[in-house]
Amino acid sequence: MQVSSALRDRNVLGLLAFLLFAFILGGGSRYDIVSLPILRGGAVLFAAAALYSMVRSDLSSYRALLVLFGLYTLWMALQLVPLPPGIWTSMPGRDLEVQAAEAVGIAQPWRPINTTPWRGTNALLALLVPWAMIFLAARTQLSRQNPVYLAIVCIGIFSALMGFLQILGPPQGSLYPYRITSDDSATGLFSNRNHHAAFLACCLPMITLLVLQRTRSDAAKSRRKANWFTGNPSIIIAAIAAFLIVAGILTTGSRGGMLVGAFAVIASFGLFISDNQRRGTLTSRKFGAIILGFGSVMAVAMIAGYIRLNVAAQRLTDIDQSEELRFKVWQPIADIVGQYIPFGSGFGSFVEVYEIFEPDALLGPSYLNHAHNDYLEVAMTGGIPAIAIVIIAIILYLRLTWRAFRSTEGMVDRTLALVSAINIAILAMFSLFDYPLRTPSLSAFFVLSAMCLIWASRKADAAREYSKSRIASS
């Protein structure tokens, strides 16, 4: 009943529609994807619709997020503003541009901080999707009864099933939604198998959230002593969903996916046990049923994904990681960071700037599209201002997570807060060796997780402010 009533809320329907829109059209991180203009244009329309009926109190709970993301957007825009020659020529790392103008005998033109302005413009436009998510989610009560969380799990299951069909079919088959993709692996709704695996890993805590929500509801309705495991349909459905998600991660063959997937499994299991302990409902019989069900699902999933698991494990153990390109380039990129401090080379400029400094030993027939470490790339392209914003965001995240962990369920929505914190941690860890947040759908999901963490960590105040704003606007 709570979910059905929530579905009648047009704000929830708008958020659900945009979420589906983003995942259908926003699974790739390249600038030349055909669906990007449609996605970004749609994001503007969704954001405009949300802003039309928004009141100031809708955003009051998310001031810190708005300030940080606003400053990040502002700095990205300021990097595109042309500056007089006397200013930009004095900035570190601009020697090549100065020499180029001198070589052709022209006066130094006005130039922005960003050394590749067209890529910087694309990076700025990419923020339209997460901004739209902020405005849409701010209009919605992000309680545990919100059907958006069920929709995320359903999207994950669909993506996993799509991945199974992809590896059963031919490489570069019609089931791959993007032209440039990991065409020998399961990618689901994404162009990159790593991003597919990262999203599937995030679905595991969401399944835990739904199970805990349902079991609490069932416990409130009935006190009968039924067989807790086999007599609880929600547990059976969740076990099947978890099996599909875990098997989907294994079929990607992604080493990073295996690592964050293992973290997601452990964190989800720990949260489930912890929640039952805090409510005093963890009997020995129930604990045994959990262990049996959990072990069975994981065993079957690993058997189902054995072939892909074997490939991924072989890649993980047989190849010397120090010999892989993505690990070799980190030191040169760290050196480039120092070349462009304090202002950075400009958001989106990684490809062209790295090619200037690329060591001869690493030259090859292909180019490096990203640093495969988003923290290094942000430091290189955004300079000290971007580094400061990221550090402040991490501190705020740790503070909210610690508050949720230490608080009681009555003070905050502890389960939703910790699930959101786990998902943020998964994407943050994956960003150490990849770039998941450069995918529009995952950037929207990340922002939604951050807003859920903020909402749930100050549950009483947020709910009160939301109710007041709805009364005032009605």
N, C-alpha and C positions, 0 to 999 in steps of 0.2 A: 504493500500500500504506500509506503514512504517513497519508493522508487517511482511508482506510477504517478503520484502527486508531483514529484519533482519533474517528471517528464512534461507535465502540463505548464511548467514555468518556461516562458519563452526565452529567458536568459540562459537556462540550461540547454534548451534546444539549439540556441545560437552557438553555444560553446561546443556542443556535440557536433554540429554541422561543420564548424571550422576545424575541429580536430580531424574529422574524416577527410575534409578538403586538403589539409596539410599533409596527411599521410599518403593520400592518393597521388598528389602532385609534387610532394617535396621530399622524395627519398634520395636525391642526389646532391652532391656538394659542388659540382662544376658550374661555371658561370654561363655555359652555352646550352643548358638543358632547355628544350623547347617549351616545357610546361612552366618555366619560371615566370614569364610575364603574366600568365594567367593566375598563378599562385599569388604573386605580389599584388596584382591588381585586385584580386579577390580579398587579400588581406586588408587593403585600404578600405574596401567597401564594408567588410565585417567590422573594422575598427570604427568607421564613421557611424555605423548603426549602433554600436555600443556607446559611443560618445554622445550620441544624440539624446539619449534618455538617462545619461549618467549624472549623478549628484556628487558633490565633493566628498561626502562621507564614504562613498564606495571605495575611494582610493586611500582613505586615511589609515587603514591598517597596513598599507604597503609602502609607506613613505620611504623607508630605507632602500627597498628595491627600486622604487621610482627614481630616487636620487642617484644611486649607483649606475643604473642602466641609462639614465638620462645623461650623466656625466660621460659615460662610455660613448654614447651616441654623439654628444656634443664634441668630444675630442676627435672622433672620427670625421665629423663635418669640418672642424677647424683645420684638420690636416689637408683639406682640399681647397682652402682659401689661398689664392695667389698672393705672394709676398714680394716686396721690392727686392731687387738684386742684392742690395747691401745687407739685407737680413738673411736671405736663404743661402747666399754664398758663404756666410760665416758659420753655418751649421755643420756639424761633423758629418762626414760621409758623402759630401756633395762635390768632391773633387772631379769626378768623372764628368758630371754635367757642366761644370765650369770649363774644363778642358775641351769638351765638345764644342761649346760656343766659340771659344777662342780659336779652335782649329778651322772652323768655317768662316771666321772673321765677322761674326755678328755680335751686337751688344748683348750682354746678359739679359735675358727676358725675365719677366715676373714669373715665379714658379711657386707652387705650394710646397708644404712640408712633404706631402706624399710624393714619392719618386715615380709612382705609376698611377696617375690620377684616375684613369679609367677603371682600374681594378679597385681603387678606393671608393669610387662611386658605386660599383657593384657591391662592395662590402657594406656600404651604408644602406643601400636598398634592401640587402638581405635582412636587415633589422626590422623591416616592416612586419614580418611574420611573428617574431616574438613580441613586438609591441602590440599587435592585434590580439595575441593571446592574453597579454596583461589586461587590456581593456575589457575583453570578454569575460575573463575569469574574475575580475574585480566586481562584475555585476552579478556574480553567482555565489551562493552560499556553499562554500567548499567543505561541507560536512561529509561524514562517512557514507551517508545515504545518497550522495550524488551519483547518478548513473554514469557519469563520465568515467569513473574508475572501472566499471564493468565494460564500458566501450573500449578502453585501452587494452584490457585483457583479450577481448574479442578480436581486436585488430592484431594483437600479437599472435593469437592462434591462427588467424587467417594467413598472416605473413609466414608462420612456420609451415603450414600446409602448402602454401605456394612454393616455399623453398624445397620441400620434399619432391614436388612435381618437377621443379627445375632440374634437380640432379638426376631424376629419372629420364628426363628428356635430353635432346641434343644440346651441346654447347651453343650459345648464341641463339637459342630457340625463341619462339614467340612469347614465352612466359617471362622472359627477362624484360622488365619495363624500361630499361635504359640502354642506350647504344654502347656507351663505354662502361663496362661493368666487370665484375668477377665472374666471367661466364663459365668457369669450371666449378663453381661452388653454388651453394644455396644463398641467395641474397634476398628472397622474399620481396617486400615492397621497396627495397633499397637498391642502390647501384653498387654498394660496397658490402661485402660479407661481414666485415668487422662492425659496421654500423648496424647491420641486421642482428648480429649476435649481441651487441650492446643493448639494443631495444628489447630483445627477448629476455635478457637477464633482468631488465627492469620490470618485466611482467611478473616475475616470480614474487617479489614483495607485494605487488598489487593483488595477486591471487590470495596471499596471506591476509591482506586487509579485508577482502570480500568474505573469506571464510570466517574470520573472527567476527565480522559484523553479523553474518548469518547465524552463527552458533550462539551469539549473545541474544539475538532475537528469538531463536528457538528456545533457549533456556528461559527467557522471560515468559514465553507462552505456555510452556509445559514443563513439569517437573518429573515426568515419568522416568523410570529407570530402564530405559530401552538400551539395547546394545548401541553404544555411542558411535562406533565406527560404521558398522553395516546398516544401522538404523538411521543414519544421518545422510540424506541424499546430497547435501551441499559438500560434504567431505569427499564423497565418491566423485562428484563432478570436478571438484578442485584437484583431486588426484589425477584424473584424466587430463585436465588442462595443464598441470605441472609436468606430466609425462610428455605431452606434445611440445611444451616450451623447452624442456631440457633436451629432448631429442632434436629439436630444431637448432639449438645452440651447437650441439655436437655435429650436425650435418653441415654446418658452415665451414668446418675445418679451420676456424679462427683460433689461434693460440690465445690472443687477448680475450676472445669470447669465452674460452675455457676457464681462464683465470677469474674474470669478473663473474662468470656463471657460477663458479664454485663459491665465490664470495656471496653472491645473491642467495644461493641455496642455504649456506650456513647462517647468514643473517636472517633469512626468512624463518628458518627452523627455530633459531634462537628467540626471535620475536614471538613466535607462536607459543613456545614453551613458557617464556617469560610472562606473556599475557595471561595464560591459564594459571600460572603460579600466583600472580598478583590477585586474581579473582578467587583463588582457593578452590579451583575446579579440577586440578590436576591429580586425579587418583592414580594409583599404580596400574589399574586396568586400562585407564585411558592413556596413560603414558606408554604402556606396552602396545596399544593399538596404533598410536602415533608412530612409534618406532617401526612397527611392522609395515604400516602403510607407506611411510617415508622410504624405508629401505627397499620395498618392493617396487615403488615407482622409479627410484633412482636406478635400481638394477635393470629393470626392463628398458628404461630409456637408454642406458649405456649399451645394452645389447643391441637395441634398435639402431643406435648410431655408431656401431662398432667400426664399420669400414671407415667412416669419416673420422672417428676418434683416433683410429690407428694412424691415419695420415697426419692428423694434427699432432699427435703425440710424437710421431717420427720427425716431423718438422721441428718440434720443440726440443727434442733430445739429440737428434743426429746432426743438426746444423749448429755450428758455432755462432752464437748470437753476435759476437764481436765482429764477425765477418759480414753481417748483414748491413746493407746500405743504410737503413733507417737508424742504426746505432752508430755507424761510422760518421754520419753527417752531423751528429749533435755537437761535437767539439767545434767544427768549423762554424756552425750556426751560432754557438755561444761566443765565438770570436767576433762574428758580425754584429752581435748585440752591442758589444763594446764600441764598434765602429760608429754606431748611430745613436748612442746615448747622448743627450737625454730625450730627444724628441721622437726617435724611431724612424724607420724608413718609410712608414706609411702603411696603413691597413690594406691588405690584399696584395702588397708588393713583393711577397716572398719569392715567387718564381724568378722574376727578373733580377732582383738584388742578389739572390743566392748564386745565380749563374755568373755574376761578376766575380765573386770570391771563391767559386767552386774549385777545390783542389784538383790538380791534374790526375791524381791517382783515382779519383772518383768519377771521372768523365766516362760517359757511356752513351748508348744509342737512345736511351729514354731520359726524360727530365723528371725532376723532383717537384711534385705539385704542392706539397706542404712539408713542414718540418717533421711531421709524425711525432710531434710533441708540442701540443698547443700552447703550453706555458712558455716554451722557448720562442715560438713564433709570435705570440702576443708581445713578449718582451722585445723582440727584434723589430716588429712593425709598429708597436704602440709606444715604445719607450717607457720612461719613468711614470708618466701619468697613467698608462694602462696597467703597469705593474702595481701601482698603488691601489687602483680600483680593485684589481683581482685579490690583493692581500686583504683589503678591508672586507671584501665579500666572503673570503674564507673565514675570517675572524667572526663575522656575523653568523655564518653558517654553523661554526663550532659552538658559538654561544647559544643559538636556538636549539641545536641538537642536544647539548648538555642540559639545557633547561627542560626539554621534553623528557629526557632520560631520567632526570631526577624528580620530576613532578609526579603527582598522583593523577589518575584519570579524571577526577573531578575538576582539577585546576586547568588542565589542557586536554585536548583530544590526543592523548599520548600515542595511540596506535597509528593514526594518520600522520602525525608528526614524524614518527620514527620510520615509517614506510617511505615517506617523502625524503627523509634524510638519507636512507639507504640508496634510493634511486639517484639522488644527487651525487652520492659518493661513487656509485658505479660509473656514471658518466665522467666524473672528475678523474677517477683512476684510469679510465680508458683514454682520457685526453693526455695521459703521460706518454702514450706510444701511438696515438692516432689523433683524429680530429672529428669526433662524432658531432660536436655542437655546430659544425659548419654545414650540417645537413638540416634544411629548414624544419622538417618534421620533428627531429630530435631537439632542435633549439626551442621549438614551441613546447615540447614535452618537458624540457628542462625548466623553462620559465613556470609552467604549470606546477611542477613539483616544488619549486621555490615558494610559490604563492601558497600552496597547500601547507608547507612547513610553517610559514609565517602565520597563516590562519589558525592552524591547529595549535601552535605554540602559545597563542594568546586567545584561546577559544572563547572565553567569557566576554572579553572586551569586543572581539571581532563580531560575535553573534549579536551583541547588543547594538553595535554601530550599524550593522547590516539591517536589523529590524527597524531602527529609527529612520534610516534612509529610505526604506521601502514604504514606511508609513507616510513620510514627508512627500514622497513623489507620487503617492496614490491619490 
